Amino acid sequence: MSLSRSLSRRSFLLFAAALSLSACSRESGKPFKLTKNTKILALGDSLTMGQGAPKGQDYPSVLAELTGCTVINSGIGGNQTSDVLLRLPEALAHKPDAVLLCLGVNNFLHQVPEEQTVAQMGEIIGRIRESGAAVLLLAAPYMQFDRLDEPMSDAPIYRPLAERFGLPLLEHALSEVLSDKKLKADGIHANAAGYRRFAEKVAAFLQAL
């Protein structure tokens, strides 16, 4: 092999390695460490907003009480992933250190194609990371209107998303709460006791990180 061909091959390999490292950097994101000064944005739908419980007993409010952190509730009832993409700049204007992303139930209920949900979740995660915040993924149950009385389990999209982006993932917590009729206000939402139970699980998850 000639010297010029050898150098050309070496340059190509170095360029490919640089691209690979760049991709890894984008995927790894900002590490998370919980302190009293951590500002957390809870981003989601009515399950984040706290529908089904009195004001101040939503899971972000209880989480703030348990951790001593500032937790901003950015949950809006009925939101799908497409809605959150539209309002993400306003939500991120709070400049959080970390975002608790609990989203997807309305996509499942309204049978949004899975590939669209996954693509939009990926875009949301990427934009949050571009803001400098860490992303913490909270798995939501796969809901269908004709099966709301049955025990719930996590939708299958969350583990692959967590693995793809290298995200901390809290599994089973919300599904377990919403499978217990004593912790529910209706077929979809938790009651005050349910949101408290979920907040306790989220707090333990954050403290373990």
N, C-alpha and C positions, 0 to 999 in steps of 0.2 A: 504493500500500500504506500502511495506517495505521501510525502510530508504534508502537502496541501490538503489531500483527502483526509489524512489523519486529523489535521487541525480542524477541518470542516466538520468531521464527525464529532470531535470533542466539543466544538462550539454548540452543535445541535444538542448534545446530551446535557450540557450545562444550561442551555436555554430551557429544555424540557424540565430539568430539575427545578429551575427557578419558577416556572409556571406551576409546578406541583406544590412547591412550598407556599407560593402565593395563595393557591386554592385552599391549602390546609389552614393558612392564617385566617382566611375569610370564614372558614367553616368553624374554627375553634371558638371564636367569640371571646368576650370579656369574662374572666373568672368571677365568681360570686363569693362574697364573704359578708355574713350578716353582722352588722354592728348597730348600735343605738342610733347612729347617724344615717343609716341606710334609708334612702327614699325609694319606696316601692310603688309601682303603678299596677293595680289589678285591672286587667283589660279583658273584657268579655261581654256577655249578654245579660239576660235577666237573672241568671244564677249568680253572677257577680254583683249585679245591682242589688239583689236581696229580695226579689219578689217573693211574697209568701210570709214575710216576717216584718215586724214593726221597724220603723226607721231606727237606724243605729245598731241593728242586730244582724246586718248583712255580714258575710264572712270577712271582707276587708276591714270593717270596723272592729270586729272581734280580734282579727289578726294584729291590728295596731295595739290593742289592749294587751295581748299576750306577749308581743315582742318588744314593745316600746318604740317601734319604728313609726315613721310617717308612712301611712298606706293610703294612697289615693284611689278612690273607687271610680273606675272608668267603665262601668258596666251599663249597657243600654238594652232594655228589653226588645226582643225580636231581632237583634243584630245577627247577621250572617257574616261570613268572612269578607264578602264584598263590601258590606257596610263599614266594617272596621278599617279596611284599606282606605276608604274615603275619609274617615275621620282621624286617621292615625297621626297626621301632623299636629292636629290640635291636642290629641292625647299626649304626644311626646313633648309638647311645649312645656310640660311640667318638669322636664329634665330629670327623669327618674334614674336611679342607679341600676334598678332591675325592674323587669316587667314580668308579672305573673300572667301568663297567657292561658286562659281557660275559654275555649271557643270551639264551636262546631255543632252544638246541639241543634240549632235552627237549620243548619245545612242538612242534617240527617232527617229532621222532621219533614222538611220540604223537599226531600229527595234530590238535592243538588248533586250532580255527578261527582263521584269521589275524586276523579282526577282534577276537577276544578277546585274542590275544597282543598286538596293537598297542594296544588299550585299556589293558591291564594294564601294558605298558611305559610308556605315557604317564602312568599314575598313579604308577608307581615314580619316574619322572623328576620329576614334580611334587612328590612328597613329599620327595625328596632336596633339591630346591631350597628347599623350605620350611624345611629344617633349616639352610640357609645354606651348603651345600657346592656346589661346581661339579660338573657331570656331564660325564664324558668317555665317549663311546660307542664300544665296540669291536665291530665287526661280526662275527657268527658265521656259520659256513657252514650252508647249508640241507641237513640230513641226512635221509636215508630209510634204513630198515634194509636194504632190498634193493639199495642203491646205495653202500654204504660203501667199496667198492674203487675207485670211480670218482673222478676229479679233482673237487674241491669248489669251490664258488663261494659268495660271500656271499648270504645270504637277502635278498630284495628289500625287506624292511621297514625296513632301517636308514637308508638315505639319506633317505626321506621323513620318518622320525622326526627325524633330525638337522636337516633343513631346517625342519620345523615348530617345533622348540624352539630352533633356533639353536645346536646342539651341535657341538663338535669331534668328528669321526668318523674313526676309523682303519679303513680298508677293506682287504680282501684279505689282511691279515697272517695271521690264524688259518687262513683257507681255504688259503693257500699252504703253511703248515706241515703241515696235515692232508692235503694232497694228495701229500706226499712220504712214501713208505712207510718211508724210512730214519729219519724223524723221528716215527714212530708206534709206540706200544706195542700198540695193537689197532685195531679198526676205527673207534673213536670218539676215543680219547685219544692225546695226544702222549707221547713218552718224554722223558727228561731233556734230550736234545739239542734236541728240538722245543720244549719249554717255554723253554729258554734262547734259542732263535732268536726265539720270540714275544716274550719279555721284551726282547730287543734292539730289536725293532721298536717295542714300546710305549715304551721309553726314548727312542728317536729321535723318536717322535711327541710325547712330552711336552716334550722339549727344544726342538723346533721351535715349539711353542706359546709 
